[in-house]
């Protein structure tokens, strides 16, 4: 289906939801799906079932509320075919502006006030920028410089949930669901995307994922390259013919030891008001997480130290071709923040307040079209 063939927003929306209906399973779910998606777009404030019911059926709010609640919370449909159908429809529109360049691992948080929503826990909430009561979904998106598209969502279940039998029963969490860390969930999503034949790109991730050595190793094992933000304390050795003689240093220690001529000012793209530039250095290293343990294969350490700052501010490890241009490497690293901002904005605008089980059974509906990137 070519979404550009339809003339206006209403007909495009109807055509889009009509295609999604083919992946929803049962004919009785088509109308609730249409109303639910329409409600995400037209309701204001908190996008839970109640305001969506009021916006889509003001004359029979109670009846509509029950129908939508059953569709979102009880009907046994899975989100994977729906997300696959979204990818099938939207990917060609993105690729008209260029091939997929990157896969982005990220998470999206949903602030909550109560304790009954599945997976709710006091944890870091990206929307609020602090520890708070929230749900967190691990996401995988594909992107080029024109747009990004979320292709996988998985609700993170803290141990407080997976190890509480009474809570699991009340929330109807399937027995097969066990505790998995966010990096473990992300690696599963990447494996599934590879198996589905999603066009490959460089895997990007922030430090909460990039600092996990098992995740980085798992990505490499799948034949994918990555640019992974890391923490300043991660240990490395400089690449050398005699690696054993190289001291094991934190990336911050290594950065502070670099000579002045190692640093270059790089402009990686044009922003809305001015060119985006900062000062960077890159060094070939081996990650060495444990003293006396053989490190990982050689990769590039990218360091950002903006002028005027007392010390470096950001670090990345990259397995992309070592001959990549400095500007291209920086541009890849900076794609993480650009996509994260887009995902966060999208989640504020269009994600429902009702989420379902951690096994993907009818989890939150994402916005129907890819998000255009903004400058950052």
C-alpha contacts under 8 A as a table, 3 or more apart, distances in Angstrom:
res1	aa1	res2	aa2	distance
1	X	89	X	6.71
2	X	5	X	5.68
2	X	6	X	7.96
2	X	89	X	7.69
3	X	6	X	6.03
3	X	12	X	6.23
3	X	15	X	7.63
3	X	16	X	7.50
3	X	89	X	7.91
4	X	7	X	7.43
4	X	12	X	7.91
6	X	11	X	6.24
6	X	12	X	5.62
7	X	11	X	6.85
7	X	12	X	7.23
8	X	11	X	5.59
8	X	12	X	6.11
9	X	12	X	5.03
9	X	13	X	6.00
10	X	13	X	5.13
10	X	14	X	6.23
11	X	14	X	5.01
11	X	15	X	6.05
12	X	15	X	5.10
12	X	16	X	6.04
13	X	16	X	5.06
13	X	17	X	6.15
14	X	17	X	5.32
14	X	18	X	5.93
14	X	34	X	7.96
15	X	18	X	4.99
15	X	19	X	6.36
16	X	19	X	5.27
16	X	20	X	6.45
16	X	368	X	7.75
17	X	20	X	4.86
17	X	21	X	6.13
17	X	33	X	7.59
17	X	34	X	6.20
17	X	37	X	7.80
18	X	21	X	5.13
18	X	22	X	7.07
19	X	22	X	5.56
19	X	23	X	7.54
19	X	85	X	7.57
20	X	23	X	5.44
20	X	24	X	6.59
20	X	82	X	6.17
20	X	85	X	6.42
20	X	86	X	7.25
21	X	24	X	5.08
21	X	25	X	7.46
21	X	27	X	7.92
21	X	29	X	7.75
21	X	30	X	5.51
21	X	33	X	7.39
22	X	25	X	6.80
23	X	81	X	5.61
23	X	82	X	5.42
23	X	85	X	6.89
24	X	29	X	6.93
24	X	30	X	7.40
24	X	77	X	6.54
24	X	78	X	7.83
24	X	81	X	7.51
24	X	82	X	6.60
25	X	29	X	7.59
25	X	77	X	6.83
26	X	29	X	5.64
26	X	30	X	7.38
27	X	30	X	5.54
28	X	31	X	6.86
28	X	32	X	7.80
29	X	32	X	5.40
29	X	33	X	5.97
29	X	71	X	6.85
30	X	33	X	5.11
30	X	34	X	6.26
31	X	34	X	5.09
31	X	35	X	6.19
32	X	35	X	5.04
32	X	36	X	5.84
32	X	67	X	6.88
32	X	68	X	5.97
32	X	71	X	6.54
33	X	36	X	5.07
33	X	37	X	6.12
33	X	71	X	7.68
34	X	37	X	5.36
34	X	38	X	6.06
35	X	38	X	5.05
35	X	39	X	5.89
35	X	56	X	6.22
36	X	39	X	5.04
36	X	40	X	6.35
36	X	52	X	6.84
36	X	68	X	6.95
37	X	40	X	5.19
37	X	41	X	6.73
37	X	365	X	7.74
38	X	41	X	5.30
38	X	42	X	6.31
38	X	56	X	7.40
39	X	42	X	5.20
39	X	43	X	5.44
39	X	47	X	7.93
39	X	52	X	4.68
39	X	53	X	7.38
39	X	55	X	6.27
39	X	56	X	6.04
40	X	43	X	5.96
40	X	47	X	6.39
40	X	52	X	6.84
40	X	350	X	5.42
40	X	351	X	6.97
40	X	352	X	6.81
41	X	350	X	6.56
42	X	55	X	7.01
43	X	47	X	6.67
43	X	51	X	6.48
43	X	52	X	5.89
43	X	55	X	5.87
44	X	47	X	6.96
44	X	51	X	7.86
46	X	51	X	7.36
46	X	352	X	7.81
46	X	353	X	6.69
47	X	51	X	6.41
47	X	52	X	6.50
47	X	350	X	7.49
47	X	351	X	6.85
47	X	352	X	4.81
47	X	353	X	5.26
48	X	51	X	6.09
48	X	52	X	6.43
48	X	352	X	5.26
48	X	353	X	4.18
48	X	354	X	5.67
49	X	52	X	5.13
49	X	53	X	6.02
49	X	65	X	6.38
49	X	68	X	6.44
49	X	69	X	6.37
49	X	352	X	7.54
49	X	353	X	7.34
49	X	354	X	6.96
50	X	53	X	5.15
50	X	54	X	6.38
50	X	61	X	7.93
50	X	65	X	5.88
51	X	54	X	4.98
51	X	55	X	6.12
52	X	55	X	5.09
52	X	56	X	6.11
53	X	56	X	5.29
53	X	57	X	5.73
53	X	58	X	7.18
53	X	61	X	5.50
53	X	62	X	7.79
53	X	64	X	5.37
53	X	65	X	5.14
53	X	68	X	7.24
54	X	57	X	5.57
54	X	58	X	4.78
54	X	61	X	5.27
54	X	64	X	7.96
54	X	65	X	7.96
55	X	58	X	6.01
57	X	60	X	5.59
57	X	61	X	5.68
57	X	64	X	6.34
58	X	61	X	5.44
60	X	63	X	5.60
60	X	64	X	6.16
61	X	64	X	5.09
61	X	65	X	5.82
62	X	65	X	5.05
62	X	66	X	6.45
63	X	66	X	5.29
63	X	67	X	6.39
64	X	67	X	5.07
64	X	68	X	6.12
65	X	68	X	5.32
65	X	69	X	5.95
66	X	69	X	5.06
66	X	70	X	6.11
67	X	70	X	5.27
67	X	71	X	6.25
68	X	71	X	4.92
68	X	72	X	6.04
69	X	72	X	5.24
69	X	73	X	5.61
69	X	74	X	7.27
70	X	73	X	5.39
70	X	74	X	4.81
70	X	75	X	5.88
71	X	74	X	6.01
71	X	75	X	5.10
72	X	75	X	6.68
72	X	354	X	7.29
72	X	355	X	7.68
72	X	356	X	7.42
72	X	362	X	6.32
72	X	363	X	7.68
73	X	354	X	7.65
73	X	355	X	7.47
73	X	356	X	6.07
73	X	362	X	7.29
75	X	362	X	7.55
76	X	361	X	6.54
76	X	362	X	7.02
77	X	361	X	5.69
77	X	362	X	5.34
78	X	81	X	6.86
78	X	82	X	7.59
78	X	360	X	5.67
78	X	361	X	4.16
78	X	362	X	4.83
78	X	363	X	7.40
79	X	82	X	5.15
79	X	83	X	6.10
79	X	360	X	5.70
79	X	361	X	6.06
79	X	362	X	5.19
79	X	363	X	6.05
79	X	365	X	7.98
80	X	83	X	5.19
80	X	84	X	6.07
80	X	152	X	7.71
80	X	360	X	7.04
81	X	84	X	4.93
81	X	85	X	6.10
82	X	85	X	5.08
82	X	86	X	6.27
83	X	86	X	4.96
83	X	87	X	6.16
83	X	151	X	5.98
83	X	152	X	7.01
84	X	87	X	5.04
84	X	88	X	6.14
84	X	151	X	7.22
85	X	88	X	4.94
85	X	89	X	6.30
86	X	89	X	5.26
86	X	90	X	5.96
86	X	368	X	7.14
87	X	90	X	5.27
87	X	91	X	5.41
87	X	149	X	7.67
87	X	151	X	6.57
88	X	91	X	5.91
88	X	92	X	7.48
89	X	92	X	6.70
89	X	93	X	7.73
90	X	93	X	5.40
90	X	94	X	6.56
90	X	149	X	7.91
90	X	369	X	6.69
90	X	370	X	6.80
91	X	94	X	5.14
91	X	95	X	6.12
91	X	149	X	7.90
92	X	95	X	5.03
92	X	96	X	6.24
93	X	96	X	5.42
93	X	97	X	7.57
94	X	97	X	5.81
94	X	98	X	7.14
94	X	99	X	7.87
94	X	100	X	7.94
94	X	143	X	7.98
94	X	144	X	7.59
94	X	146	X	7.03
94	X	147	X	6.36
94	X	148	X	7.86
94	X	370	X	7.73
95	X	98	X	4.80
95	X	99	X	5.05
95	X	100	X	6.60
96	X	99	X	7.70
97	X	146	X	6.46
98	X	144	X	6.82
98	X	146	X	7.94
99	X	144	X	6.64
100	X	142	X	6.67
100	X	143	X	5.51
100	X	144	X	5.01
100	X	199	X	6.38
100	X	200	X	6.89
100	X	201	X	6.10
101	X	142	X	7.71
101	X	143	X	6.06
101	X	144	X	4.97
101	X	145	X	7.85
101	X	200	X	7.36
101	X	201	X	4.64
101	X	202	X	6.37
102	X	142	X	5.84
102	X	143	X	5.38
102	X	144	X	6.42
102	X	200	X	7.33
102	X	201	X	4.10
102	X	202	X	4.52
102	X	203	X	5.70
102	X	204	X	6.76
103	X	140	X	6.81
103	X	141	X	5.58
103	X	142	X	4.46
103	X	143	X	6.34
103	X	200	X	7.49
103	X	201	X	5.56
103	X	202	X	5.91
103	X	203	X	4.62
103	X	204	X	6.03
104	X	140	X	5.61
104	X	141	X	5.06
104	X	142	X	6.21
104	X	143	X	7.63
104	X	203	X	5.77
104	X	204	X	4.76
104	X	205	X	5.96
104	X	336	X	6.72
104	X	339	X	7.50
105	X	138	X	7.58
105	X	139	X	5.96
105	X	140	X	4.86
105	X	141	X	6.72
105	X	186	X	6.66
105	X	203	X	7.26
105	X	204	X	6.17
105	X	205	X	5.07
105	X	206	X	7.70
105	X	209	X	7.76
106	X	138	X	6.06
106	X	139	X	5.28
106	X	140	X	6.45
106	X	205	X	6.50
106	X	206	X	7.24
106	X	340	X	6.90
107	X	136	X	6.53
107	X	137	X	5.42
107	X	138	X	4.27
107	X	139	X	5.26
108	X	126	X	6.92
108	X	127	X	7.83
108	X	136	X	5.65
108	X	137	X	5.28
108	X	138	X	6.55
108	X	139	X	7.15
108	X	343	X	7.43
108	X	344	X	6.59
108	X	347	X	7.30
109	X	125	X	5.52
109	X	126	X	5.85
109	X	127	X	6.26
109	X	134	X	6.37
109	X	135	X	5.58
109	X	136	X	4.36
109	X	137	X	6.35
110	X	125	X	7.37
110	X	127	X	7.33
110	X	134	X	5.27
110	X	135	X	5.10
110	X	136	X	6.35
110	X	353	X	7.90
111	X	125	X	6.98
111	X	127	X	7.56
111	X	128	X	7.83
111	X	132	X	7.17
111	X	133	X	5.99
111	X	134	X	4.19
111	X	135	X	6.55
112	X	115	X	7.78
112	X	117	X	7.93
112	X	120	X	7.13
112	X	133	X	5.54
112	X	134	X	4.84
112	X	135	X	7.09
113	X	133	X	6.58
113	X	134	X	7.81
114	X	117	X	7.24
114	X	133	X	7.98
115	X	120	X	6.15
115	X	121	X	7.49
116	X	120	X	7.10
116	X	171	X	7.92
117	X	120	X	5.63
117	X	135	X	7.80
117	X	354	X	7.78
117	X	355	X	7.24
118	X	135	X	7.60
118	X	157	X	7.68
118	X	171	X	6.49
118	X	355	X	7.09
118	X	356	X	6.75
118	X	357	X	6.76
119	X	135	X	5.64
119	X	136	X	7.54
119	X	155	X	7.15
119	X	156	X	6.39
119	X	157	X	4.76
119	X	158	X	6.41
119	X	161	X	6.45
120	X	133	X	6.50
120	X	134	X	5.10
120	X	135	X	4.54
120	X	136	X	7.77
120	X	157	X	7.98
121	X	132	X	7.83
121	X	133	X	5.31
121	X	134	X	5.62
121	X	135	X	6.52
121	X	158	X	7.24
122	X	131	X	6.44
122	X	132	X	5.04
122	X	133	X	4.24
122	X	134	X	6.33
123	X	131	X	5.00
123	X	132	X	5.53
123	X	133	X	6.35
123	X	134	X	6.79
124	X	129	X	7.27
124	X	130	X	5.53
124	X	131	X	4.12
124	X	132	X	6.08
124	X	134	X	7.99
125	X	128	X	5.50
125	X	129	X	5.79
125	X	130	X	5.61
125	X	131	X	5.68
125	X	132	X	5.81
125	X	133	X	7.61
125	X	134	X	6.40
125	X	136	X	7.70
126	X	129	X	4.83
126	X	130	X	6.93
127	X	344	X	7.02
128	X	131	X	7.97
128	X	132	X	7.73
135	X	155	X	7.57
135	X	156	X	7.46
136	X	155	X	6.12
136	X	156	X	5.67
137	X	153	X	6.12
137	X	154	X	5.27
137	X	155	X	4.26
137	X	156	X	5.54
138	X	153	X	5.74
138	X	154	X	5.24
138	X	155	X	6.31
138	X	156	X	6.59
138	X	182	X	6.54
138	X	185	X	7.03
138	X	186	X	6.60
139	X	150	X	6.80
139	X	151	X	7.59
139	X	152	X	5.46
139	X	153	X	4.67
139	X	154	X	6.60
139	X	186	X	7.23
140	X	150	X	5.79
140	X	151	X	5.83
140	X	152	X	5.12
140	X	153	X	6.82
140	X	186	X	7.20
140	X	189	X	6.84
140	X	190	X	7.50
141	X	148	X	6.40
141	X	149	X	5.22
141	X	150	X	3.99
141	X	151	X	5.40
141	X	152	X	7.02
142	X	148	X	5.58
142	X	149	X	5.41
142	X	150	X	6.50
142	X	151	X	7.07
142	X	201	X	7.75
143	X	146	X	7.52
143	X	147	X	5.69
143	X	148	X	4.06
143	X	149	X	6.31
144	X	147	X	5.80
144	X	148	X	6.55
145	X	373	X	7.09
146	X	372	X	6.08
146	X	373	X	6.18
147	X	370	X	6.15
147	X	371	X	5.42
147	X	372	X	4.37
147	X	373	X	5.38
148	X	339	X	6.90
148	X	370	X	5.64
148	X	371	X	5.48
148	X	372	X	6.65
148	X	373	X	7.11
149	X	369	X	7.63
149	X	370	X	4.82
149	X	371	X	6.53
150	X	153	X	7.60
150	X	366	X	7.84
150	X	370	X	7.75
152	X	189	X	6.57
153	X	360	X	7.82
154	X	185	X	7.32
154	X	358	X	6.33
154	X	359	X	7.50
154	X	360	X	6.47
155	X	357	X	7.37
155	X	358	X	5.03
155	X	359	X	7.97
155	X	360	X	7.75
156	X	180	X	7.71
156	X	181	X	7.67
156	X	182	X	6.68
156	X	185	X	7.98
156	X	358	X	6.86
157	X	160	X	7.96
157	X	161	X	6.10
157	X	162	X	6.53
157	X	179	X	6.50
157	X	180	X	7.50
157	X	358	X	6.91
158	X	161	X	5.53
158	X	162	X	6.56
158	X	179	X	6.83
159	X	162	X	4.95
159	X	163	X	5.68
159	X	179	X	6.09
160	X	163	X	5.78
160	X	164	X	6.24
161	X	164	X	5.36
161	X	167	X	6.63
161	X	168	X	6.66
162	X	165	X	7.48
162	X	168	X	6.90
162	X	177	X	7.68
162	X	178	X	6.07
162	X	179	X	5.77
164	X	167	X	5.38
164	X	168	X	6.18
165	X	168	X	5.09
165	X	169	X	6.22
166	X	169	X	5.21
166	X	170	X	6.27
167	X	170	X	5.20
167	X	171	X	6.18
168	X	171	X	5.19
168	X	172	X	5.77
168	X	173	X	5.14
168	X	174	X	7.90
169	X	172	X	4.87
169	X	173	X	6.45
170	X	173	X	7.99
171	X	357	X	7.87
172	X	357	X	7.53
173	X	177	X	7.08
173	X	357	X	5.86
173	X	358	X	7.14
174	X	177	X	5.70
174	X	357	X	7.81
174	X	359	X	7.43
175	X	178	X	7.62
177	X	358	X	7.10
177	X	359	X	6.66
180	X	184	X	5.90
180	X	185	X	6.35
181	X	184	X	5.14
181	X	185	X	6.32
182	X	185	X	5.07
182	X	186	X	6.17
182	X	209	X	7.74
183	X	186	X	4.95
183	X	187	X	6.20
183	X	209	X	5.82
183	X	212	X	7.12
183	X	215	X	6.05
184	X	187	X	5.20
184	X	188	X	6.37
184	X	215	X	7.09
185	X	188	X	5.16
185	X	189	X	6.35
186	X	189	X	5.10
186	X	190	X	6.31
187	X	190	X	5.04
187	X	191	X	6.20
187	X	215	X	6.34
187	X	218	X	6.95
187	X	219	X	7.19
188	X	191	X	5.11
188	X	192	X	6.23
189	X	192	X	5.14
189	X	193	X	6.19
190	X	193	X	5.04
190	X	194	X	6.20
190	X	219	X	7.79
191	X	194	X	5.14
191	X	195	X	6.22
191	X	222	X	7.53
192	X	195	X	5.01
192	X	196	X	6.12
193	X	196	X	5.03
193	X	197	X	6.41
193	X	198	X	5.55
194	X	197	X	5.29
194	X	198	X	6.00
194	X	200	X	7.66
195	X	198	X	7.78
200	X	224	X	7.73
201	X	224	X	7.47
201	X	225	X	7.73
202	X	224	X	6.58
202	X	225	X	5.14
202	X	226	X	5.14
202	X	227	X	7.02
202	X	320	X	7.69
203	X	219	X	7.93
203	X	224	X	7.07
203	X	225	X	6.16
203	X	226	X	4.38
203	X	227	X	6.26
203	X	228	X	7.75
204	X	226	X	5.77
204	X	227	X	5.09
204	X	228	X	5.68
204	X	229	X	8.00
204	X	332	X	7.77
204	X	333	X	7.25
204	X	335	X	7.71
204	X	336	X	6.06
205	X	208	X	7.89
205	X	209	X	5.99
205	X	210	X	5.70
205	X	227	X	6.93
205	X	228	X	5.08
205	X	229	X	6.14
205	X	336	X	6.29
206	X	209	X	5.78
206	X	210	X	5.75
206	X	228	X	6.24
206	X	229	X	4.77
206	X	230	X	7.14
206	X	336	X	6.76
207	X	210	X	4.62
207	X	211	X	5.43
207	X	228	X	6.88
207	X	229	X	4.46
207	X	230	X	4.41
207	X	231	X	6.02
208	X	211	X	6.15
208	X	212	X	7.57
208	X	230	X	7.62
209	X	212	X	5.62
209	X	215	X	7.39
209	X	228	X	7.70
209	X	229	X	7.86
210	X	213	X	7.39
210	X	215	X	7.45
210	X	216	X	6.80
210	X	228	X	4.58
210	X	229	X	5.18
210	X	230	X	5.25
211	X	228	X	7.64
211	X	229	X	7.11
211	X	230	X	4.77
211	X	231	X	6.26
211	X	234	X	7.41
212	X	215	X	5.50
212	X	216	X	6.55
213	X	216	X	5.09
213	X	217	X	6.07
213	X	289	X	7.96
214	X	217	X	5.06
214	X	218	X	5.99
215	X	218	X	5.02
215	X	219	X	6.22
216	X	219	X	5.24
216	X	220	X	6.37
216	X	226	X	7.62
216	X	228	X	7.93
217	X	220	X	5.13
217	X	221	X	6.17
218	X	221	X	5.01
218	X	222	X	6.52
219	X	222	X	5.28
219	X	223	X	6.86
219	X	224	X	5.69
219	X	225	X	7.13
219	X	226	X	7.45
220	X	223	X	5.20
220	X	224	X	5.31
220	X	225	X	6.23
220	X	226	X	7.80
221	X	224	X	7.40
225	X	318	X	7.45
225	X	319	X	5.30
225	X	320	X	5.54
226	X	317	X	7.81
226	X	318	X	5.55
226	X	319	X	5.59
226	X	320	X	6.58
227	X	316	X	6.38
227	X	317	X	5.73
227	X	318	X	4.28
227	X	319	X	6.72
227	X	320	X	7.41
227	X	332	X	7.15
227	X	333	X	6.15
228	X	316	X	5.18
228	X	317	X	5.22
228	X	318	X	6.27
228	X	333	X	7.64
229	X	314	X	7.42
229	X	315	X	5.71
229	X	316	X	4.13
229	X	317	X	6.47
229	X	333	X	7.68
230	X	234	X	7.02
230	X	314	X	7.76
230	X	315	X	5.59
230	X	316	X	5.42
230	X	317	X	6.96
231	X	234	X	5.82
231	X	314	X	7.85
231	X	315	X	6.79
232	X	250	X	6.57
232	X	251	X	5.57
232	X	252	X	5.13
232	X	314	X	7.64
232	X	315	X	6.80
233	X	250	X	4.95
233	X	251	X	6.27
233	X	252	X	6.62
234	X	250	X	5.24
234	X	251	X	5.94
234	X	287	X	7.82
234	X	289	X	6.88
235	X	248	X	6.32
235	X	249	X	5.29
235	X	250	X	4.25
235	X	251	X	6.12
235	X	287	X	6.18
235	X	288	X	5.33
235	X	289	X	5.52
235	X	290	X	7.85
236	X	248	X	5.66
236	X	249	X	5.56
236	X	250	X	6.11
236	X	251	X	6.44
236	X	285	X	6.27
236	X	286	X	5.49
236	X	287	X	4.32
236	X	288	X	4.72
236	X	289	X	7.19
236	X	295	X	7.96
237	X	243	X	7.20
237	X	246	X	5.84
237	X	247	X	6.09
237	X	248	X	5.04
237	X	249	X	6.38
237	X	285	X	5.51
237	X	286	X	5.25
237	X	287	X	6.49
237	X	288	X	6.47
238	X	243	X	7.30
238	X	246	X	6.29
238	X	247	X	7.83
238	X	283	X	7.40
238	X	284	X	6.15
238	X	285	X	4.27
238	X	286	X	6.27
239	X	243	X	6.29
239	X	246	X	7.99
239	X	284	X	5.40
239	X	285	X	4.54
239	X	286	X	6.07
239	X	298	X	6.58
240	X	243	X	4.99
240	X	246	X	7.43
242	X	245	X	5.81
242	X	246	X	7.24
243	X	246	X	5.31
244	X	247	X	7.87
248	X	288	X	7.15
248	X	291	X	7.81
249	X	252	X	7.92
249	X	253	X	5.93
249	X	254	X	6.14
250	X	253	X	5.15
250	X	254	X	6.30
251	X	254	X	5.00
251	X	255	X	6.03
251	X	315	X	7.53
252	X	255	X	5.03
252	X	256	X	6.21
252	X	312	X	7.21
253	X	256	X	5.25
253	X	257	X	6.32
254	X	257	X	5.16
254	X	258	X	6.60
255	X	258	X	5.48
255	X	303	X	7.05
255	X	312	X	7.24
256	X	311	X	7.61
256	X	312	X	7.85
258	X	262	X	6.34
259	X	262	X	5.60
259	X	263	X	7.78
260	X	263	X	5.95
261	X	264	X	7.60
262	X	281	X	5.74
262	X	282	X	7.68
263	X	279	X	6.32
263	X	280	X	5.40
263	X	281	X	4.76
264	X	279	X	5.37
264	X	280	X	5.37
264	X	281	X	6.36
265	X	277	X	6.72
265	X	278	X	5.46
265	X	279	X	4.22
265	X	280	X	6.24
266	X	277	X	5.38
266	X	278	X	5.71
266	X	279	X	6.10
266	X	280	X	6.86
266	X	326	X	7.63
266	X	327	X	6.20
266	X	330	X	7.74
267	X	270	X	7.91
267	X	275	X	6.61
267	X	276	X	5.58
267	X	277	X	4.10
267	X	278	X	6.80
267	X	327	X	6.89
268	X	275	X	7.88
268	X	276	X	6.11
268	X	277	X	6.21
268	X	327	X	5.50
268	X	328	X	7.25
268	X	330	X	6.38
268	X	331	X	5.28
269	X	275	X	6.13
269	X	276	X	5.59
269	X	277	X	7.70
269	X	331	X	7.34
270	X	274	X	6.21
270	X	275	X	4.28
270	X	276	X	5.79
270	X	375	X	7.92
271	X	274	X	5.11
271	X	275	X	5.17
271	X	276	X	5.74
271	X	375	X	5.29
271	X	376	X	6.83
272	X	275	X	7.98
272	X	375	X	6.31
276	X	376	X	7.68
278	X	304	X	7.19
278	X	305	X	7.32
278	X	306	X	5.35
278	X	307	X	7.35
279	X	304	X	5.84
279	X	305	X	5.43
279	X	306	X	5.16
279	X	307	X	6.71
280	X	302	X	7.06
280	X	303	X	5.45
280	X	304	X	4.53
280	X	305	X	6.02
280	X	306	X	7.74
281	X	302	X	5.95
281	X	303	X	5.25
281	X	304	X	6.73
282	X	300	X	6.52
282	X	301	X	5.45
282	X	302	X	4.49
282	X	303	X	6.18
283	X	300	X	5.68
283	X	301	X	5.15
283	X	302	X	6.72
284	X	298	X	6.59
284	X	299	X	5.63
284	X	300	X	4.56
284	X	301	X	6.02
285	X	298	X	5.53
285	X	299	X	5.55
285	X	300	X	6.02
285	X	301	X	6.37
286	X	295	X	5.77
286	X	296	X	5.57
286	X	297	X	5.88
286	X	298	X	4.81
286	X	299	X	6.25
287	X	295	X	5.30
287	X	296	X	5.37
287	X	297	X	7.59
287	X	298	X	7.72
287	X	299	X	7.99
288	X	291	X	7.19
288	X	293	X	7.03
288	X	294	X	6.80
288	X	295	X	4.33
288	X	296	X	6.76
289	X	293	X	7.50
289	X	295	X	6.91
290	X	293	X	5.36
298	X	319	X	7.95
299	X	317	X	6.71
299	X	318	X	5.78
299	X	319	X	5.13
299	X	320	X	7.88
299	X	322	X	7.56
300	X	317	X	5.65
300	X	318	X	5.03
300	X	319	X	6.45
300	X	320	X	7.97
300	X	322	X	6.90
301	X	315	X	7.09
301	X	316	X	5.73
301	X	317	X	4.74
301	X	318	X	6.46
302	X	315	X	5.72
302	X	316	X	5.04
302	X	317	X	6.32
302	X	318	X	7.51
302	X	330	X	7.95
303	X	312	X	6.93
303	X	313	X	7.81
303	X	314	X	5.89
303	X	315	X	4.64
303	X	316	X	6.54
304	X	312	X	5.70
304	X	313	X	5.88
304	X	314	X	5.16
304	X	315	X	6.42
305	X	309	X	6.81
305	X	311	X	6.39
305	X	312	X	4.05
305	X	313	X	5.67
305	X	314	X	7.25
306	X	309	X	5.72
306	X	312	X	7.09
306	X	313	X	7.41
309	X	312	X	7.16
309	X	313	X	7.87
312	X	315	X	7.98
316	X	333	X	7.34
319	X	322	X	7.59
320	X	324	X	7.30
321	X	324	X	5.54
324	X	328	X	6.58
324	X	329	X	6.48
325	X	328	X	5.22
325	X	329	X	6.29
326	X	329	X	5.23
326	X	330	X	6.32
327	X	330	X	5.18
327	X	331	X	6.06
328	X	331	X	4.98
328	X	332	X	6.25
329	X	332	X	5.23
329	X	333	X	6.40
330	X	333	X	5.08
330	X	334	X	6.17
331	X	334	X	5.17
331	X	335	X	6.30
332	X	335	X	5.20
332	X	336	X	7.55
333	X	336	X	6.18
334	X	337	X	5.81
334	X	338	X	6.71
334	X	376	X	7.91
335	X	338	X	5.04
335	X	339	X	6.11
336	X	339	X	5.41
336	X	340	X	6.08
337	X	340	X	5.01
337	X	341	X	6.13
337	X	376	X	7.14
338	X	341	X	5.38
338	X	342	X	6.48
338	X	373	X	6.66
338	X	374	X	6.59
338	X	375	X	6.74
338	X	376	X	5.66
339	X	342	X	5.00
339	X	343	X	6.13
339	X	373	X	6.79
340	X	343	X	5.10
340	X	344	X	6.05
341	X	344	X	5.16
341	X	345	X	6.14
342	X	345	X	5.17
342	X	346	X	6.10
342	X	371	X	6.53
342	X	372	X	7.48
342	X	373	X	6.33
342	X	374	X	7.16
343	X	346	X	5.02
343	X	347	X	6.09
343	X	371	X	7.73
344	X	347	X	5.19
344	X	348	X	6.34
345	X	348	X	5.28
345	X	349	X	6.43
346	X	349	X	5.17
346	X	350	X	6.04
346	X	351	X	7.62
346	X	367	X	7.05
346	X	371	X	7.38
347	X	350	X	5.51
347	X	351	X	5.13
347	X	366	X	7.68
348	X	351	X	6.60
350	X	366	X	6.81
350	X	367	X	5.70
351	X	364	X	6.57
351	X	365	X	6.42
351	X	366	X	5.96
351	X	367	X	7.10
352	X	355	X	7.35
352	X	364	X	6.24
352	X	365	X	7.06
354	X	364	X	7.00
355	X	362	X	7.92
355	X	363	X	5.45
355	X	364	X	5.44
356	X	360	X	7.51
356	X	361	X	6.51
356	X	362	X	6.07
356	X	363	X	4.85
356	X	364	X	7.16
357	X	360	X	6.11
357	X	361	X	5.77
357	X	362	X	7.50
357	X	363	X	6.68
358	X	361	X	7.29
358	X	363	X	7.91
360	X	363	X	5.51
367	X	370	X	7.64
